[in-house]
Amino acid sequence: VMIDRSDGTDGKVFEYDGVYVNKATYRCAQGELLSCVLDLIGTDETVGNAGTYPTGLTIDTTTAPFTFADAAAAITVGGTAYDCKSIEVVVDNKLDVDRFFNSNKRTAIVAQDREIAVTLEVGYGDAEAIYNTGIGGTAVVATFTNGAVSLVLSFVKVAFPRISPNVAGKFQL
C-alpha cells in the first residue's frame, strides 16, 4: 500500500508492507454512493522522497460509482426482494495486531476470527418475515449493478434478532 503525500516536488511517499484488512465497512443509503472504508494493518513502513510514487497507474473514468438506486430492487432476504432505506456490511477479520514480541515492528499479523454483520433498514410492515429468523438465519444478497459491472455481497446465514420496533407517538395502555 502506498500513499503519496507530496505534490511531486515537496512532501513524502509512504509505503506499507505486509498489509492486511482488519475491517471493511460497506455502506450505502438512499440518495448516496456506495462507500467502502478499510481499516488496514501493516507490518512495516518505508518513507520515500517526493516523486517516487510509481508512474503508469491509471484510473478508469469510464465506469461510474455504484449508487444505492443501483441496488434498490436487488436486495433479497431469503429469496424475497425488499425495499430498503440503507444497508451496511461490516467484515471484521479480528486481526491480532499485538505481535511485536522483541521487535519494534510487528512480526506477524494473524486473523483470530471473522465476524460479518449485515444491517438493513427496512419497514417492519414490509419485512415481518425476517423478524426473528432464529439462530439458523437466512440468506441475504445485495447486488449493485452499473452497466456491465456488478458487485454482489452474498451471505448464507444472517440471523435477524428479535427486537421489537420502536413506535413513535401517543399511545394508551
Backbone hydrogen bonds in HBPLUS format (Angstrom, degrees):
<---DONOR---> <-ACCEPTOR-->    atom                        ^
c    i                          cat <-CA-CA->   ^        H-A-AA   ^      H-
h    n   atom  resd res      DA  || num        DHA   H-A  angle D-A-AA Bond
n    s   type  num  typ     dist DA aas  dist angle  dist       angle   num
A0016-TYR N   A0001-VAL O   2.76 MM  15  5.17 164.8  1.78 159.1 164.2     1
A0003-ILE N   A0014-PHE O   2.82 MM  11  5.17 154.6  1.89 150.6 158.5     2
A0014-PHE N   A0003-ILE O   2.87 MM  11  5.17 165.4  1.89 157.2 156.2     3
A0005-ARG N   A0012-LYS O   2.92 MM   7  5.43 145.0  2.05 157.1 166.4     4
A0012-LYS N   A0005-ARG O   3.36 MM   7  5.43 144.5  2.50 114.6 113.0     5
A0007-ASP N   A0010-ASP O   3.07 MM   3  5.80 148.6  2.17 154.7 164.1     6
A0013-VAL N   A0048-GLY O   2.91 MM  35  4.88 163.5  1.94 128.3 132.4     7
A0048-GLY N   A0013-VAL O   2.64 MM  35  4.88 176.3  1.64 158.9 160.0     8
A0015-GLU N   A0046-THR O   2.84 MM  31  5.12 165.1  1.86 156.8 161.3     9
A0046-THR N   A0015-GLU O   2.77 MM  31  5.12 157.1  1.82 151.7 159.1    10
A0017-ASP N   A0044-ASP O   3.00 MM  27  5.29 156.0  2.06 137.3 145.0    11
A0043-THR N   A0017-ASP O   2.92 MM  26  5.87 156.8  1.98 149.0 155.5    12
A0020-TYR N   A0041-ILE O   2.79 MM  21  5.39 157.0  1.84 153.2 159.9    13
A0041-ILE N   A0020-TYR O   2.94 MM  21  5.39 163.2  1.97 155.5 160.9    14
A0022-ASN N   A0039-ASP O   2.77 MM  17  5.45 150.9  1.85 163.2 173.0    15
A0093-ASN N   A0022-ASN O   2.84 MM  71  5.27 153.9  1.91 152.8 160.6    16
A0023-LYS N   A0039-ASP O   3.37 MM  16  5.03 155.4  2.44 128.0 133.8    17
A0039-ASP N   A0023-LYS O   2.79 MM  16  5.03 159.8  1.83 161.0 163.1    18
A0024-ALA N   A0091-VAL O   2.89 MM  67  5.16 155.9  1.95 142.0 150.0    19
A0091-VAL N   A0024-ALA O   2.83 MM  67  5.16 167.7  1.84 157.2 160.4    20
A0025-THR N   A0037-VAL O   2.91 MM  12  5.14 161.4  1.95 147.2 153.5    21
A0037-VAL N   A0025-THR O   2.88 MM  12  5.14 160.9  1.92 143.2 147.4    22
A0026-TYR N   A0089-VAL O   2.80 MM  63  5.09 163.6  1.83 157.6 159.5    23
A0089-VAL N   A0026-TYR O   2.83 MM  63  5.09 160.8  1.87 148.0 154.3    24
A0027-ARG N   A0035-SER O   2.99 MM   8  5.36 156.4  2.05 144.1 149.8    25
A0035-SER N   A0027-ARG O   2.89 MM   8  5.36 168.2  1.91 157.1 161.1    26
A0028-CYS N   A0087-ILE O   3.02 MM  59  5.57 152.9  2.09 165.8 167.4    27
A0087-ILE N   A0028-CYS O   2.89 MM  59  5.57 160.4  1.92 166.3 169.7    28
A0032-GLU N   A0029-ALA O   2.94 MM   3  5.47 145.6  2.06 150.2 146.6    29
A0030-GLN N   A0085-LYS O   2.92 MM  55  5.54 148.2  2.02 162.7 160.7    30
A0068-PHE N   A0032-GLU O   3.08 MM  36  6.01 154.2  2.15 172.0 171.2    31
A0034-LEU N   A0066-PHE O   2.91 MM  32  5.53 166.4  1.92 141.8 142.6    32
A0052-THR N   A0049-ASN O   3.31 MM   3  6.02 139.9  2.48 142.6 141.8    33
A0070-ASP N   A0067-THR O   2.95 MM   3  5.34 142.6  2.10 106.2 116.9    34
A0071-ALA N   A0068-PHE O   2.94 MM   3  5.40 153.3  2.01 111.6 119.6    35
A0072-ALA N   A0069-ALA O   3.38 MM   3  4.93 162.0  2.41  95.0 100.2    36
A0074-ALA N   A0071-ALA O   2.87 MM   3  4.80 161.9  1.90 110.7 116.1    37
A0143-THR N   A0074-ALA O   3.02 MM  69  5.34 155.4  2.09 140.5 148.5    38
A0082-TYR N   A0075-ILE O   2.92 MM   7  5.95 160.2  1.96 174.6 174.6    39
A0076-THR N   A0141-VAL O   2.86 MM  65  5.28 162.3  1.89 154.3 159.1    40
A0141-VAL N   A0076-THR O   3.00 MM  65  5.28 156.9  2.05 143.5 149.8    41
A0077-VAL N   A0080-THR O   2.88 MM   3  5.35 157.4  1.93 146.5 146.9    42
A0080-THR N   A0077-VAL O   3.14 MM   3  5.35 167.6  2.16 112.4 114.8    43
A0078-GLY N   A0139-ALA O   2.69 MM  61  4.97 168.7  1.70 152.5 156.6    44
A0085-LYS N   A0121-GLU O   2.79 MM  36  5.35 168.9  1.80 161.5 164.1    45
A0121-GLU N   A0086-SER O   3.02 MM  35  5.21 160.3  2.06 145.3 144.1    46
A0088-GLU N   A0119-THR O   2.90 MM  31  5.10 144.0  2.03 145.0 153.0    47
A0119-THR N   A0088-GLU O   2.81 MM  31  5.10 163.4  1.84 155.9 160.3    48
A0090-VAL N   A0117-ALA O   2.91 MM  27  5.20 161.6  1.95 150.2 156.5    49
A0117-ALA N   A0090-VAL O   2.94 MM  27  5.20 157.7  1.99 145.5 152.0    50
A0092-ASP N   A0115-GLU O   2.83 MM  23  5.17 175.5  1.83 162.8 162.9    51
A0115-GLU N   A0092-ASP O   2.86 MM  23  5.17 160.6  1.90 147.4 153.5    52
A0112-GLN N   A0094-LYS O   2.93 MM  18  5.57 163.8  1.96 137.6 143.0    53
A0096-ASP N   A0110-VAL O   2.74 MM  14  5.32 166.6  1.76 153.1 157.0    54
A0107-THR N   A0099-ARG O   2.76 MM   8  5.88 170.9  1.77 170.1 169.7    55
A0103-SER N   A0100-PHE O   2.91 MM   3  5.32 132.6  2.14 124.2 138.8    56
A0126-ASP N   A0123-GLY O   3.08 MM   3  5.33 129.8  2.34 103.4 116.3    57
A0127-ALA N   A0123-GLY O   3.10 MM   4  6.24 126.9  2.39 144.6 159.4    58
A0127-ALA N   A0124-TYR O   3.09 MM   3  5.08 139.9  2.25  98.4 110.2    59
A0130-ILE N   A0127-ALA O   3.09 MM   3  5.75 151.5  2.18 117.6 124.1    60
A0131-TYR N   A0128-GLU O   3.13 MM   3  5.29 153.8  2.20 106.6 114.6    61
A0137-GLY N   A0134-GLY O   3.18 MM   3  5.68 146.5  2.29 110.9 119.3    62
A0138-THR N   A0158-VAL O   2.93 MM  20  5.16 144.8  2.05 120.1 126.8    63
A0158-VAL N   A0138-THR O   2.77 MM  20  5.16 164.7  1.79 132.7 137.6    64
A0140-VAL N   A0155-PHE O   2.92 MM  15  5.21 157.2  1.97 145.0 152.1    65
A0155-PHE N   A0140-VAL O   2.81 MM  15  5.21 159.0  1.85 161.6 167.3    66
A0142-ALA N   A0153-LEU O   2.86 MM  11  5.15 162.2  1.89 149.2 155.2    67
A0153-LEU N   A0142-ALA O   2.85 MM  11  5.15 171.0  1.86 156.2 159.0    68
A0144-PHE N   A0151-LEU O   2.83 MM   7  5.11 171.1  1.83 157.7 159.3    69
A0151-LEU N   A0144-PHE O   2.77 MM   7  5.11 153.6  1.84 151.5 158.8    70
A0146-ASN N   A0149-VAL O   2.82 MM   3  5.35 169.8  1.83 166.5 169.9    71
A0149-VAL N   A0146-ASN O   3.24 MM   3  5.35 164.3  2.27 121.7 121.6    72
